[in-house]
């Protein structure tokens, strides 16, 4: 994505409010084709680029504008550079946030087939909301990511009054306190979005494979369910991600009761089998580790298959697989956008 002044045709890779030359508002211009204008081969690894060799490409679009891109593939100058797209529901898209979170969200969703909504679509968004903490601690979904997902939906025709943001506290701390401190509540108020405490709503009882699930009725009352987790790393299980966030749709008392009988990772796997189709847009901009250190990855991942997204994230972070992901084979997951090798890093969990 480039930003170009409609008057003097100056352009930038990053969003600017006004052209520095004639003060007009620049327009977004999406490049359709790129060719390789230059190549550098890198053979020395680093923590954020552990696999070598890799290639730094100078890409040039149809208008002569240039940008830098990392690639694990070797190209020749003059070759055409194309992104992988997939309409497979098992696919996971990976996109790097350079300057513009809205562009990254839009690109990540488009790379897995896009999203169709209209003014009658009823949408439920489930962010990670688990603690009373400021956004910079990265315990909860970042408010900017929630804000841009809401704008993305409205831009495509959804009505604000048909969008709900939901959560449920699994501790003694009220969900309202979490929503306020995390600034997710202010995002909802600014955009006139309804907020729901799932713990105060009704639940649907489902029996399957000897388990009793009590799942929020909101899951089945809406046309689109968007899982909006923040990705984290954990020294015990490797990662905390998309499937774990879906537990907040389970009635608190019912889930905690089942934990006495079953392992939590087993419950995560069982929950997946009764859920309707879910679009996951994962916040991987800044990854928090167990020791509270953070790694800036600037990634947005998207998929209609939450376990595949978790598996791809585990491969990106190069961490041991939790039990619920060991049966998911990475080679069977279609990946679109950026390749896994381009964004891998050494997590170093200890």
PADO-640275 format. One record per residue: x, y, z of N, C-alpha, C in turn. Coordinates in steps of 0.05 Angstrom, whole numbers, padded with zeros to 5 digits, always signed. Example, Ala and Ser with C-alpha at 12.3 -4.5 7.8 and 13.67 -1.06 7.14 Angstrom:
BEGIN
+00264-00114+00156+00246-00090+00156+00264-00066+00156/+00257-00045+00142+00273-00021+00143+00258+00001+00157/
END
This chain:
BEGIN
+00017-00024+00000+00000+00000+00000+00018+00025+00000/+00012+00044-00018+00025+00069-00019+00005+00092-00015/+00014+00115-00008-00003+00138-00004+00007+00160-00022/-00011+00169-00040-00003+00188-00061-00021+00213-00061/-00009+00236-00063-00023+00261-00065-00037+00263-00092/-00064+00268-00093-00078+00269-00119-00070+00294-00135/-00057+00313-00123-00051+00338-00137-00022+00337-00148/-00002+00335-00131+00026+00336-00140+00038+00308-00145/+00024+00287-00138+00032+00259-00143+00056+00250-00125/+00063+00266-00105+00083+00256-00085+00072+00231-00072/+00089+00212-00065+00079+00187-00053+00096+00179-00029/+00084+00164-00010+00097+00154+00014+00089+00125+00019/+00106+00111+00033+00099+00083+00041+00083+00083+00067/+00083+00105+00082+00070+00106+00107+00047+00127+00106/+00026+00124+00122+00004+00143+00121+00011+00170+00131/+00004+00191+00116+00007+00219+00125-00020+00233+00123/-00024+00252+00141-00049+00267+00141-00052+00286+00117/-00030+00300+00111-00030+00319+00089-00004+00317+00073/-00006+00323+00048+00018+00324+00031+00036+00347+00041/+00061+00342+00043+00080+00362+00053+00085+00384+00033/+00076+00380+00008+00081+00400-00013+00057+00418-00018/+00033+00406-00021+00009+00422-00027-00014+00418-00007/-00009+00403+00014-00028+00401+00037-00055+00387+00030/-00055+00372+00008-00078+00355+00001-00077+00329+00017/-00100+00317+00021-00101+00291+00035-00093+00269+00016/-00072+00253+00021-00064+00232+00003-00085+00210+00002/-00085+00196-00021-00103+00173-00025-00087+00147-00023/-00100+00126-00014-00088+00100-00013-00087+00088-00041/-00064+00077-00049-00062+00064-00075-00049+00037-00070/-00064+00016-00077-00054-00011-00074-00040-00020-00099/-00015-00029-00097+00000-00038-00120-00010-00066-00128/-00012-00071-00154-00021-00096-00164+00001-00115-00171/+00023-00105-00182+00045-00122-00190+00072-00110-00181/+00090-00128-00175+00118-00120-00168+00138-00137-00184/+00160-00124-00190+00182-00139-00202+00207-00135-00184/+00226-00154-00186+00250-00153-00170+00270-00133-00183/+00276-00112-00167+00295-00092-00177+00323-00095-00165/+00325-00110-00143+00351-00114-00130+00349-00136-00110/+00372-00149-00105+00373-00172-00087+00398-00171-00070/+00395-00176-00043+00418-00181-00026+00415-00207-00011/+00436-00223-00011+00435-00249+00003+00448-00246+00031/+00433-00256+00052+00443-00254+00079+00449-00282+00089/+00473-00286+00100+00481-00313+00110+00486-00314+00139/+00485-00290+00153+00491-00289+00182+00464-00288+00197/+00458-00308+00214+00433-00308+00229+00433-00289+00252/+00408-00282+00261+00404-00265+00285+00379-00275+00299/+00373-00264+00322+00350-00274+00338+00323-00270+00323/+00320-00249+00308+00296-00244+00293+00297-00255+00264/+00320-00265+00257+00324-00277+00230+00341-00302+00234/+00331-00323+00247+00347-00345+00255+00355-00364+00232/+00339-00364+00210+00344-00383+00188+00358-00369+00165/+00379-00380+00156+00394-00369+00134+00400-00391+00114/+00405-00385+00088+00406-00358+00078+00378-00347+00073/+00375-00320+00074+00350-00307+00065+00358-00284+00047/+00338-00273+00034+00343-00253+00014+00328-00227+00020/+00341-00205+00017+00328-00179+00020+00323-00169-00009/+00298-00166-00015+00290-00158-00043+00282-00129-00044/+00291-00116-00065+00282-00089-00072+00260-00092-00093/+00235-00087-00085+00212-00090-00103+00204-00064-00115/+00196-00065-00141+00187-00041-00155+00160-00046-00167/+00141-00028-00162+00114-00032-00172+00111-00019-00200/+00086-00021-00210+00081-00011-00237+00085+00019-00240/+00085+00033-00218+00089+00062-00219+00118+00071-00213/+00135+00051-00209+00163+00057-00203+00169+00061-00174/+00149+00058-00156+00154+00061-00127+00167+00035-00117/+00184+00039-00097+00201+00016-00088+00197+00011-00058/+00200-00014-00050+00200-00022-00022+00218-00046-00018/+00224-00051+00008+00241-00073+00015+00225-00096+00026/+00232-00121+00019+00217-00145+00029+00237-00168+00033/+00233-00181+00056+00249-00205+00061+00237-00229+00047/+00253-00248+00038+00243-00272+00025+00262-00295+00031/+00250-00319+00034+00266-00343+00037+00273-00355+00010/+00260-00345-00011+00264-00356-00038+00285-00339-00053/+00300-00352-00070+00319-00338-00086+00306-00329-00112/+00309-00304-00119+00298-00293-00144+00320-00283-00161/+00313-00275-00186+00332-00262-00204+00320-00234-00210/+00338-00215-00214+00329-00188-00221+00312-00189-00246/+00289-00176-00245+00270-00176-00267+00247-00196-00263/+00250-00215-00244+00229-00234-00238+00204-00220-00227/+00181-00232-00231+00156-00221-00220+00153-00232-00192/+00144-00214-00174+00140-00222-00146+00110-00223-00140/+00100-00246-00131+00072-00249-00126+00067-00260-00098/+00045-00253-00086+00037-00263-00060+00018-00287-00064/+00021-00306-00045+00002-00329-00045-00024-00321-00033/-00046-00328-00046-00073-00325-00036-00086-00352-00034/-00106-00355-00016-00120-00380-00013-00149-00376-00005/-00166-00391-00017-00195-00392-00009-00201-00416+00008/-00180-00431+00015-00184-00455+00032-00190-00447+00061/-00211-00458+00072-00218-00451+00099-00198-00460+00120/-00179-00477+00112-00158-00485+00130-00134-00466+00130/-00134-00447+00111-00111-00430+00107-00107-00410+00129/-00081-00402+00133-00074-00382+00152-00059-00360+00137/-00066-00335+00141-00052-00313+00128-00034-00299+00148/-00011-00290+00139+00008-00276+00155+00014-00250+00141/+00012-00228+00156+00019-00202+00144+00033-00184+00164/+00053-00171+00154+00069-00153+00171+00057-00125+00173/+00055-00115+00197+00047-00087+00201+00071-00069+00198/+00072-00054+00177+00095-00035+00173+00089-00009+00187/+00068+00005+00178+00061+00030+00190+00031+00032+00196/+00016+00013+00185-00013+00017+00182-00028-00008+00191/-00038-00009+00215-00054-00032+00225-00079-00037+00208/-00094-00016+00200-00118-00022+00183-00110-00036+00157/-00088-00029+00144-00080-00042+00120-00073-00071+00125/-00060-00076+00148-00052-00104+00154-00076-00121+00159/-00096-00111+00174-00120-00127+00179-00135-00133+00153/-00138-00113+00136-00152-00116+00111-00137-00136+00093/-00111-00134+00093-00095-00153+00076-00096-00181+00087/-00094-00185+00113-00094-00211+00124-00121-00226+00119/-00143-00211+00120-00169-00223+00115-00173-00229+00085/-00164-00211+00068-00167-00215+00039-00151-00239+00029/-00128-00245+00042-00111-00266+00034-00123-00294+00039/-00144-00295+00056-00158-00321+00061-00186-00321+00049/-00190-00304+00029-00216-00305+00014-00234-00281+00020/-00226-00264+00039-00242-00240+00044-00266-00246+00062/-00282-00225+00066-00304-00226+00085-00328-00211+00073/-00351-00223+00073-00375-00210+00063-00394-00204+00086/-00400-00179+00091-00419-00171+00111-00437-00149+00098/-00460-00146+00110-00478-00125+00101-00492-00112+00125/-00510-00093+00120-00522-00078+00142-00540-00095+00160/-00547-00119+00151-00564-00136+00168-00547-00157+00183/-00521-00158+00177-00504-00178+00190-00501-00173+00220/-00505-00194+00236-00501-00192+00265-00474-00204+00272/-00457-00189+00285-00430-00196+00289-00422-00196+00319/-00409-00216+00328-00399-00218+00355-00369-00219+00355/-00356-00201+00370-00327-00200+00371-00318-00208+00399/-00299-00227+00401-00289-00237+00427-00260-00230+00429/-00253-00208+00442-00225-00201+00446-00214-00216+00470/-00187-00217+00473-00175-00227+00497-00179-00206+00519/-00193-00213+00540-00199-00194+00562-00198-00210+00588/-00174-00210+00600-00170-00228+00623-00159-00215+00648/-00151-00189+00646-00139-00176+00670-00144-00147+00670/-00141-00135+00693-00143-00106+00696-00115-00094+00692/-00109-00086+00668-00083-00076+00661-00084-00057+00638/-00064-00039+00637-00062-00020+00615-00055-00034+00589/-00061-00022+00566-00055-00035+00540-00026-00042+00536/-00008-00025+00547+00021-00030+00541+00032-00056+00554/+00017-00067+00573+00025-00093+00585+00020-00117+00566/+00003-00113+00546-00004-00133+00527-00016-00158+00539/-00031-00155+00561-00046-00177+00573-00072-00181+00557/-00084-00160+00548-00109-00161+00533-00105-00152+00504/-00125-00158+00487-00124-00148+00460-00120-00118+00460/-00102-00108+00444-00096-00079+00444-00120-00064+00433/-00127-00041+00445-00151-00026+00436-00149-00016+00408/-00125-00011+00398-00123-00001+00370-00130-00023+00350/-00124-00048+00357-00131-00071+00340-00161-00074+00339/-00174-00073+00363-00203-00075+00364-00216-00052+00348/-00206-00027+00352-00217-00004+00338-00216-00008+00307/-00193-00018+00297-00190-00021+00268-00206-00044+00257/-00211-00065+00273-00228-00087+00264-00257-00077+00262/-00266-00060+00281-00293-00049+00280-00295-00031+00255/-00276-00014+00250-00276+00003+00227-00276-00013+00201/-00261-00035+00201-00260-00053+00178-00288-00064+00171/-00302-00072+00192-00329-00084+00189-00349-00062+00179/-00348-00039+00191-00366-00017+00183-00360-00008+00154/-00335-00008+00146-00328+00000+00119-00340-00019+00099/-00343-00045+00107-00354-00064+00089-00385-00066+00090/-00397-00049+00106-00426-00048+00105-00440-00055+00131/-00426-00065+00151-00438-00072+00176-00448-00047+00191/-00470-00050+00206-00480-00028+00222-00470-00030+00250/-00461-00008+00262-00450-00008+00290-00470-00021+00310/-00495-00016+00306-00515-00027+00325-00518-00058+00323/-00507-00069+00302-00508-00099+00299-00482-00112+00307/-00463-00096+00317-00437-00107+00326-00436-00108+00356/-00428-00130+00367-00425-00133+00396-00397-00142+00403/-00386-00131+00425-00360-00139+00436-00366-00153+00462/-00357-00177+00466-00364-00193+00489-00340-00204+00504/-00345-00210+00529-00324-00222+00546-00337-00234+00571/-00321-00249+00586-00331-00261+00611-00307-00264+00630/-00311-00256+00655-00290-00259+00675-00291-00287+00687/-00267-00300+00688-00265-00326+00701-00252-00323+00728/-00251-00298+00739-00241-00294+00766-00262-00278+00781/-00254-00268+00805-00272-00252+00821-00273-00223+00811/-00255-00216+00793-00253-00188+00783-00275-00183+00763/-00291-00162+00765-00313-00157+00746-00301-00151+00718/-00315-00161+00698-00307-00157+00671-00307-00127+00664/-00324-00112+00677-00326-00083+00672-00299-00069+00679/-00287-00078+00701-00261-00066+00709-00239-00072+00688/-00240-00096+00678-00220-00104+00657-00224-00088+00632/-00249-00085+00624-00256-00071+00599-00248-00041+00601/-00252-00029+00624-00245-00001+00628-00215+00004+00628/-00200-00012+00643-00172-00008+00646-00157-00014+00620/-00167-00034+00605-00154-00042+00580-00160-00022+00557/-00179-00004+00562-00188+00016+00542-00205+00004+00520/-00212-00022+00522-00230-00034+00503-00258-00022+00505/-00266-00015+00530-00292-00003+00534-00294+00024+00520/-00273+00040+00522-00274+00067+00509-00276+00064+00479/-00263+00043+00467-00265+00039+00438-00294+00033+00431/-00308+00017+00447-00336+00010+00441-00354+00034+00444/-00349+00051+00464-00365+00075+00468-00361+00095+00445/-00336+00098+00437-00331+00117+00415-00344+00109+00389/-00346+00083+00385-00358+00073+00360-00387+00064+00362/-00399+00069+00386-00427+00062+00391-00432+00032+00387/-00414+00016+00399-00416-00013+00398-00426-00024+00424/-00444-00043+00423-00454-00055+00448-00433-00073+00461/-00432-00072+00487-00414-00089+00503-00430-00109+00518/-00421-00134+00519-00436-00155+00533-00419-00169+00553/-00430-00174+00576-00418-00193+00596-00431-00219+00592/-00417-00238+00579-00429-00264+00573-00438-00279+00598/-00425-00274+00620-00431-00288+00645-00459-00282+00655/-00471-00259+00646-00498-00251+00654-00519-00260+00634/-00511-00272+00612-00530-00281+00592-00538-00309+00595/-00552-00320+00575-00561-00347+00575-00541-00365+00561/-00543-00391+00568-00524-00410+00556-00539-00434+00545/-00528-00445+00523-00540-00468+00510-00526-00493+00519/-00540-00513+00528-00529-00538+00538-00525-00557+00515/-00500-00567+00512-00494-00586+00491-00479-00610+00503/-00488-00634+00497-00474-00658+00507-00461-00672+00484/-00435-00678+00487-00420-00691+00466-00396-00705+00478/-00392-00730+00470-00369-00746+00478-00365-00747+00509/-00388-00749+00523-00387-00751+00552-00383-00724+00566/-00381-00703+00552-00378-00676+00563-00403-00660+00561/-00407-00643+00581-00430-00625+00581-00419-00597+00576/-00426-00585+00553-00418-00558+00547-00441-00539+00552/-00435-00516+00564-00455-00495+00567-00443-00471+00553/-00451-00466+00528-00439-00445+00511-00459-00421+00509/-00447-00398+00510-00464-00374+00508-00482-00374+00483/-00507-00368+00487-00526-00367+00465-00519-00347+00444/-00503-00327+00452-00494-00306+00432-00479-00319+00409/-00465-00341+00414-00450-00354+00393-00468-00363+00370/-00492-00371+00377-00510-00382+00357-00531-00362+00347/-00532-00338+00360-00551-00318+00352-00540-00298+00331/-00513-00299+00327-00500-00280+00309-00492-00294+00283/-00490-00278+00261-00483-00288+00235-00453-00293+00232/-00437-00277+00247-00408-00278+00245-00396-00276+00272/-00379-00295+00279-00364-00294+00304-00335-00289+00298/-00324-00267+00309-00296-00260+00305-00281-00263+00331/-00262-00282+00330-00244-00286+00353-00220-00267+00350/-00216-00250+00369-00195-00229+00367-00175-00231+00390/-00159-00253+00390-00141-00257+00413-00115-00241+00409/-00101-00237+00431-00074-00228+00430-00056-00252+00435/-00036-00256+00418-00019-00279+00419+00003-00275+00440/+00008-00297+00456+00028-00295+00477+00045-00321+00477/+00068-00319+00491+00085-00342+00494+00085-00351+00524/+00085-00377+00529+00084-00387+00556+00105-00408+00560/+00121-00406+00582+00143-00425+00586+00133-00453+00592/+00108-00457+00601+00098-00483+00608+00086-00498+00584/+00069-00484+00569+00055-00498+00546+00064-00488+00519/+00082-00468+00518+00093-00459+00493+00080-00433+00483/+00053-00434+00482+00039-00410+00472+00011-00408+00484/+00000-00384+00483-00028-00379+00490-00039-00364+00467/-00060-00374+00455-00070-00362+00431-00099-00363+00426/-00107-00372+00402-00134-00368+00393-00154-00388+00405/-00146-00413+00407-00165-00433+00418-00170-00428+00448/-00149-00420+00462-00153-00415+00491-00172-00392+00495/-00172-00372+00478-00190-00349+00481-00219-00357+00479/-00225-00378+00463-00253-00386+00459-00265-00398+00484/-00249-00405+00504-00259-00415+00529-00278-00395+00543/-00274-00369+00537-00290-00348+00549-00319-00349+00540/-00325-00366+00520-00353-00370+00511-00367-00392+00527/-00352-00406+00543-00362-00428+00560-00370-00416+00587/-00392-00425+00597-00401-00415+00623-00380-00421+00644/-00373-00400+00660-00351-00402+00679-00353-00426+00697/-00376-00428+00711-00379-00450+00731-00377-00477+00718/-00389-00480+00694-00388-00506+00680-00359-00513+00672/-00345-00493+00661-00317-00499+00652-00299-00506+00676/-00301-00490+00698-00284-00496+00721-00290-00523+00733/-00316-00531+00731-00323-00557+00741-00311-00580+00724/-00311-00575+00698-00300-00596+00680-00269-00598+00684/-00257-00577+00692-00227-00577+00696-00219-00596+00718/-00237-00603+00736-00231-00622+00757-00229-00650+00746/-00242-00655+00723-00244-00681+00711-00226-00685+00687/-00220-00663+00673-00205-00665+00648-00182-00644+00648/-00162-00651+00632-00140-00632+00628-00150-00608+00611/-00140-00584+00617-00150-00560+00602-00145-00562+00572/-00122-00574+00564-00116-00576+00536-00136-00595+00522/-00145-00616+00536-00165-00634+00525-00192-00619+00522/-00198-00602+00541-00223-00586+00539-00222-00567+00516/-00199-00556+00510-00196-00538+00488-00202-00552+00462/-00191-00577+00459-00196-00593+00435-00226-00600+00432/-00238-00608+00454-00267-00615+00453-00284-00591+00446/-00277-00568+00456-00293-00544+00451-00294-00538+00421/-00271-00542+00408-00269-00536+00379-00290-00552+00363/-00296-00576+00372-00314-00593+00356-00343-00584+00356/-00351-00567+00374-00379-00559+00375-00383-00530+00366/-00361-00516+00359-00364-00488+00352-00371-00485+00323/-00387-00464+00316-00392-00458+00288-00367-00445+00276/-00369-00438+00250-00346-00426+00237-00338-00399+00250/-00313-00396+00254-00303-00372+00268-00280-00359+00251/-00282-00333+00248-00259-00319+00236-00241-00309+00259/-00216-00317+00258-00197-00308+00278-00179-00287+00265/-00177-00264+00278-00157-00244+00270-00140-00240+00295/-00115-00249+00293-00098-00250+00317-00079-00227+00318/-00078-00215+00342-00061-00192+00347-00033-00202+00355/-00014-00201+00335+00013-00209+00340+00032-00186+00337/+00023-00162+00343+00040-00138+00339+00063-00138+00359/+00057-00142+00384+00077-00144+00405+00071-00169+00422/+00089-00187+00423+00085-00213+00437+00096-00212+00465/+00079-00219+00484+00088-00220+00512+00097-00248+00519/+00120-00250+00533+00130-00276+00542+00123-00279+00572/+00127-00303+00583+00120-00310+00610+00134-00292+00630/+00158-00283+00624+00174-00266+00642+00167-00237+00639/+00145-00231+00624+00135-00204+00620+00152-00188+00600/+00173-00200+00589+00187-00187+00568+00171-00188+00542/+00175-00169+00524+00159-00168+00500+00177-00169+00475/+00167-00179+00454+00181-00180+00428+00163-00166+00407/+00174-00147+00393+00159-00133+00373+00160-00149+00347/+00138-00160+00340+00136-00176+00315+00121-00162+00293/+00102-00144+00301+00086-00129+00281+00072-00148+00262/+00058-00169+00272+00044-00187+00255+00014-00187+00260/-00001-00191+00239-00029-00197+00241-00034-00223+00227/-00046-00243+00240-00052-00269+00228-00082-00272+00227/-00092-00286+00206-00120-00290+00203-00126-00318+00193/-00148-00330+00201-00155-00357+00192-00184-00363+00201/-00197-00381+00186-00223-00392+00194-00219-00418+00210/-00194-00425+00215-00188-00449+00230-00169-00442+00253/-00180-00439+00278-00164-00429+00300-00140-00447+00308/-00143-00473+00306-00121-00491+00313-00098-00488+00293/-00105-00485+00267-00084-00481+00247-00069-00455+00252/-00083-00434+00260-00070-00409+00266-00051-00412+00290/-00060-00425+00311-00042-00430+00333-00017-00446+00325/-00022-00466+00307+00001-00483+00298+00021-00466+00282/+00011-00448+00265+00029-00431+00250+00044-00412+00268/+00031-00401+00288+00044-00383+00307+00066-00398+00323/+00061-00423+00330+00081-00439+00344+00105-00443+00326/+00101-00447+00301+00123-00450+00282+00138-00424+00278/+00124-00402+00278+00137-00375+00276+00155-00370+00300/+00144-00376+00324+00159-00371+00349+00180-00393+00355/+00178-00416+00340+00197-00438+00343+00196-00448+00372/+00172-00453+00382+00168-00463+00410+00158-00491+00409/+00161-00507+00431+00150-00534+00433+00120-00533+00431/+00108-00554+00419+00080-00554+00414+00065-00563+00439/+00043-00549+00446+00026-00559+00467+00011-00584+00457/+00000-00599+00475-00012-00625+00468-00034-00622+00448/-00050-00601+00450-00073-00598+00432-00065-00591+00403/-00039-00586+00398-00030-00579+00371-00012-00601+00359/-00006-00622+00374+00013-00642+00364+00003-00658+00340/-00024-00659+00338-00035-00674+00315-00039-00656+00290/-00034-00630+00293-00037-00612+00270-00011-00610+00255/-00011-00619+00231+00014-00620+00215+00018-00594+00200/+00040-00581+00204+00046-00555+00192+00047-00557+00162/+00056-00579+00151+00059-00582+00122+00032-00584+00108/+00011-00589+00123-00016-00591+00111-00032-00565+00113/-00020-00545+00124-00034-00519+00127-00026-00500+00105/-00045-00491+00088-00039-00471+00068-00033-00444+00081/-00011-00432+00074-00003-00406+00085-00002-00386+00063/-00016-00363+00067-00017-00342+00047-00004-00317+00058/+00003-00299+00040+00016-00274+00048+00046-00278+00052/+00056-00272+00075+00084-00276+00081+00088-00305+00088/+00112-00316+00082+00119-00343+00088+00128-00345+00117/+00124-00368+00129+00132-00372+00157+00161-00366+00162/+00179-00375+00144+00207-00370+00147+00215-00341+00147/+00199-00324+00134+00205-00296+00132+00201-00281+00159/+00183-00292+00176+00176-00278+00200+00184-00293+00225/+00198-00316+00223+00206-00331+00246+00226-00317+00264/+00225-00324+00290+00244-00313+00309+00248-00334+00331/+00270-00331+00345+00276-00349+00367+00264-00338+00393/+00243-00351+00403+00228-00341+00426+00244-00341+00451/+00260-00362+00456+00276-00364+00480+00259-00359+00505/+00242-00379+00511+00221-00376+00531+00232-00374+00559/+00255-00384+00565+00266-00384+00592+00277-00357+00600/
END
